Amino acid sequence: MRLNQNILLLGKKVVLVPYTSEHVPRYHEWMKSEELQRLTASEPLTLEQEYAMQRSWREDVDNKWRAQPGPPEESCMAGDVNLFLTDRGDPTLGEIEVMIAEPSCRGRGLGTEAVLMMLSYGVTKLGLTTFEAKIGQDNEPSLRMFQKLHFEQVAVSSVFREVTLRLTVSQPQRQWLLEQTSHVQEQPYRGGTSEPL
Ligand SMILES: CC(C)(COP(=O)(O)OP(=O)(O)OC[C@H]1O[C@@H](n2cnc3c(N)ncnc32)[C@H](O)[C@@H]1OP(=O)(O)O)[C@@H](O)C(=O)NCCC(=O)NCCS
């Protein structure tokens, strides 16, 4: 996460900030929900494991951000969005994950904007040209959202009951993506004061 650790992305509905230790307690509370564990295919972690995970994400090259509708931070966290560079043999491929954890924040366009902002960041800053999302095959809201964002199904795992959707960013797709995110501003991030810079 070193590349984005001091960057904030300001959208219309969400502000994406890097994942710092200040965000861990709220995130940990969210992930106690069995529904969210199921929808995100996540295992419950102890608080200590969650802090260790946050530290490891901070050190690696992936991009993990918190999506929130506005300051102050911890009180208005809505979810998270991550971009993982999963294929060492293909540096142009990113796997995207998104979770709008607060039920009251769903269905208001936050997930869509957070994903668009991450895709745009991936294309313009990381040189990514292909994105994949792995989604539970019964997760209708998530499947529909990614399909609306031009992702197409490329694989189904009956074992994991999961589908893989892919977006290949051709020139027209890139143009579309940049138009969708032309309002996004990049600013320095000064939160996470307990983190050494
Ligand atoms: C799936 C999720 C990310 C969608 O984010 P969101 O902010 O709620 O969705 P948006 O408001 O941006 O909606 C975008 C599109 O998604 C689809 N969608 C969203 N909620 C939906 C619902 N409850 N039922 C069916 N489709 C839905 C619609 O197509 C919608 O477009 P529309 O508003 O023009 O109809 C969010 O609901 C979520 O995180 N849920 C819980 C965890 C999860 O499932 N994460 C994904 C794991 S792969």
The ligand as a MOL file (V3000), in Angstrom:
LIG
                    3D

  0  0  0     0  0            999 V3000
M  V30 BEGIN CTAB
M  V30 COUNTS 48 50 0 0 0
M  V30 BEGIN ATOM
M  V30 1 C -22.8080 -5.0880 -3.4270 0
M  V30 2 C -22.5100 -3.6710 -2.9480 0
M  V30 3 C -21.0060 -3.4260 -3.0310 0
M  V30 4 C -23.2170 -2.6590 -3.8600 0
M  V30 5 O -22.9020 -1.3570 -3.4590 0
M  V30 6 P -24.0640 -0.2640 -3.2930 0
M  V30 7 O -23.4380 1.0220 -2.9460 0
M  V30 8 O -25.0740 -0.8160 -2.3530 0
M  V30 9 O -24.6680 -0.2720 -4.7640 0
M  V30 10 P -25.0520 0.9840 -5.6900 0
M  V30 11 O -26.0030 1.8580 -4.9660 0
M  V30 12 O -23.8080 1.5990 -6.2080 0
M  V30 13 O -25.8560 0.2430 -6.8710 0
M  V30 14 C -25.2750 -0.0790 -8.1100 0
M  V30 15 C -26.0940 -1.1190 -8.8180 0
M  V30 16 O -25.9840 -2.3610 -8.1070 0
M  V30 17 C -27.2240 -3.0730 -8.1970 0
M  V30 18 N -27.7980 -3.2030 -6.8530 0
M  V30 19 C -27.4340 -2.5370 -5.7310 0
M  V30 20 N -28.1500 -2.9800 -4.6790 0
M  V30 21 C -28.9870 -3.9130 -5.1640 0
M  V30 22 C -29.9790 -4.7530 -4.5730 0
M  V30 23 N -30.2420 -4.7080 -3.2470 0
M  V30 24 N -30.6320 -5.6430 -5.3560 0
M  V30 25 C -30.3580 -5.7370 -6.6870 0
M  V30 26 N -29.4310 -4.9500 -7.3100 0
M  V30 27 C -28.7650 -4.0640 -6.5570 0
M  V30 28 C -28.1520 -2.2350 -9.0630 0
M  V30 29 O -27.9720 -2.6690 -10.3920 0
M  V30 30 C -27.5740 -0.8440 -8.8760 0
M  V30 31 O -27.8510 -0.0020 -9.9350 0
M  V30 32 P -29.2330 0.8590 -9.9430 0
M  V30 33 O -29.2060 1.6450 -8.6690 0
M  V30 34 O -29.0940 1.7220 -11.1640 0
M  V30 35 O -30.3280 -0.1280 -9.9920 0
M  V30 36 C -23.0080 -3.4640 -1.4990 0
M  V30 37 O -24.3880 -3.6360 -1.4480 0
M  V30 38 C -22.3540 -4.3730 -0.4880 0
M  V30 39 O -21.1840 -4.1850 -0.1720 0
M  V30 40 N -23.0530 -5.3370 0.0690 0
M  V30 41 C -22.5720 -6.1830 1.1410 0
M  V30 42 C -21.2150 -6.8580 0.9400 0
M  V30 43 C -21.0200 -7.4220 -0.4500 0
M  V30 44 O -21.8580 -8.1260 -0.9490 0
M  V30 45 N -19.8730 -7.1080 -1.0490 0
M  V30 46 C -19.5350 -7.5920 -2.3460 0
M  V30 47 C -18.7460 -8.8560 -2.2190 0
M  V30 48 S -18.2970 -9.4650 -3.8200 0
M  V30 END ATOM
M  V30 BEGIN BOND
M  V30 1 1 1 2
M  V30 2 1 2 3
M  V30 3 1 2 4
M  V30 4 1 2 36
M  V30 5 1 4 5
M  V30 6 1 5 6
M  V30 7 2 6 7
M  V30 8 1 6 8
M  V30 9 1 6 9
M  V30 10 1 9 10
M  V30 11 2 10 11
M  V30 12 1 10 12
M  V30 13 1 10 13
M  V30 14 1 13 14
M  V30 15 1 14 15
M  V30 16 1 15 16
M  V30 17 1 15 30
M  V30 18 1 16 17
M  V30 19 1 17 18
M  V30 20 1 17 28
M  V30 21 1 18 19
M  V30 22 1 18 27
M  V30 23 2 19 20
M  V30 24 1 20 21
M  V30 25 1 21 22
M  V30 26 2 21 27
M  V30 27 1 22 23
M  V30 28 2 22 24
M  V30 29 1 24 25
M  V30 30 2 25 26
M  V30 31 1 26 27
M  V30 32 1 28 29
M  V30 33 1 28 30
M  V30 34 1 30 31
M  V30 35 1 31 32
M  V30 36 2 32 33
M  V30 37 1 32 34
M  V30 38 1 32 35
M  V30 39 1 36 37
M  V30 40 1 36 38
M  V30 41 2 38 39
M  V30 42 1 38 40
M  V30 43 1 40 41
M  V30 44 1 41 42
M  V30 45 1 42 43
M  V30 46 2 43 44
M  V30 47 1 43 45
M  V30 48 1 45 46
M  V30 49 1 46 47
M  V30 50 1 47 48
M  V30 END BOND
M  V30 END CTAB
M  END
